[in-house]
Amino acid sequence: MAFICPHCNCVAYTRTSRYLSPLTQEEYLQCTNIVCGHNFTLFRTVRETLSPSALPKAGIHIPMATKQRLIEMQLELRRQKADAQNQLELPGLTA
């Protein structure tokens, strides 16, 4: 996994991680900018269900996203897609 270093905005990569629970993981990251050299930790946690699992596990309870939240996410994805299609292409470059 990668994350943006909060100090220099360069990419920081996960060096190691450990599970604290079935829903939470602690990650140890290192900035790729050798001048910055920042090492830090972060938590990754499951926040909400967007589509229920076909194989639900007993004892795992993840709140379902509200209908309003799902609509907002759908609109944001459409906006991002439209923005990507509206970007100008540089002459001489091909995708």
Buried (B, 14 or more C-beta within 10 A) or exposed (E): EEBEBEEBEBEBEBEEBEEEEEEEBBBEBBBBBEEBEBEBEBEBEEEEEEEEEEEEEEEEEBEEBEEEEBEEEEEEEEEEEEEEEEEEEEEEEEE
